[in-house]
Every structure is written in structure tokens, then in C-alpha cells.
Amino acid sequence: MKRGIGKILYLLSLLMLFMFSGCRSSKQVAHKDASADITVKQIMQMPAFKPVANSVTAKMHLSAALGSSSFNAGGTIKMEQGAGIQMGITALGLFELARLEVSPFDVQFLSKMSKEYAALSYTDIGFLRQAGLSYKILEAVFMNELFSYNDMSLENAVRNMKITTSGEEIVLTTPNENGMLYRFFLDRNNGVLVRTEGTYNNTVSVVCDYRKFEQVGERIFPRVISIAVTGTDKNITLDIELSSIKTDTFRFKRSNTSAYNKIDISDLLKRLGK
């Protein structure tokens, strides 16, 4: 049990780092220009641009794979817009064994089994600092929203994107800036975000797919988020299946680590990845 929990937290830790960096497109589709019949104003009114709620909480089941090894675990995910994301890994659905907390300032990993924790500031991650990327990207991924890839407003960012169509999907593609590019796929029928792709230095690829939508808050929300990472030493896949989704019931607060022993993030990842 502890070994499996450690592997899950290890994968989540890696994903937190890779998600900020963007991803290389892996979906090869034929696009046609859609700028003539779809306006930015129409796109901005789609549900993909509307927050589902100020906060979202849910039970989750994780199915993860690292290379040829696979793992499963239960837990919870709690998110507050602009404040933080908290993911807890539980044993038998009762006892939280590990927790991952992501705030606009840093990422914190807690092992409740060993009473150890590690924290990592985004400014400590070289490629994030160079690309000017931030927490808002990860929040948008888990909140099923589009995001601005730089400091401009979301509307201005969309105006700067190329708009095309592929079957029943509207595809928004950002300009390629220093080897970084994103693609957002919107369902043309209901306006929700069904897939996010991108690229960073043509090395690490991350693709996020959303499935099994249901009504939550003001709009429909995915019950399944599937994330695939390639271009690393070992490919990573993570399926997050949500249940008992609730809105506006959570306020993010960093865990008190006074009773924990702080260790270096690299040491924690090495231990979890064994």
C-alpha cells in the first residue's frame, strides 16, 4: 500500500512540474480556416471561458502509469479559483497518507506517513522562470478552462490565436513563441473544452483530454481528466475520475507543517520514485 501511494504522489509531483511547461501536439488533424464564420466574441461566450464555480471539490480515483508500471489509488481533490489546489491520497478511502498542495507561489509535497515535506518555488524551476509561466495554467487545466499563455488578458490572447475547425471541434492555436505553443479544442456543439495540447522546446509532450461531462454549477464539467506525458525518460499517464463533485464549499489554506521535517525536493522525489 505505501509503495503504491508513494508512486502515485511521485507521478503527481512530476505532473505538477511538467504541466506548467506546455506540451507538444500529438493530435494530427486536418484543419480549415474558421475566422470567417466564428468570431472572437462568439468564442468568448462559450462555456469554456466561464468558471464552473469559485471552488470545486470531489472524490477522485487515480489510475497512473510510469513506464511499464501501473498504480491505482483513491483520494480527494479540492480547488479554489486563484488560491490553490489540494490533492490528497487516501488509504481505504478513510485515511489521508499524502498531500500535494499547489498555490500561486509554490508547490508543497507532504508525506503523512513519514512526517516529511518539501516545497518548491516556481522561480526555482529554470524553464518556468525563463518562460514566465505560472500557477494559472495548472489551475485552468484542472478547472477545465482556457488560459492566457502570457500576461495579456484572455480575450486579447484569443484574438492573437489562429482559429480553425476540425470536424465538430473549434481549434485555437497560440503563436509559437520561443518553441512554446498551445492548442485548445472546443466542442462546437456545446462550447466546452475537450482537449488541451501544446509544446515546450519540442521535448516534453503533455496532452489533456476531458470526458464524461455532467452538469456542475453553471455549466457542464468533466468527470474524467486524462493526462499523458511523453518525451521524458519514462512516459507518464494519469486518469483522474471524479465523483461527488460539489461547488463553493472549499477555501484553500496551506497545511501546517510545524510537526513535519523539511527535506529537499529532490530527496523526496527520489524516495517516492523508488
Summary of the structure (lengths in Angstrom):
residues: 274
radius of gyration: 18.3
end to end distance: 13.9
largest distance: 60.0
contacts: 887
relative contact order: 0.24
helix: 21%
strand: 44%
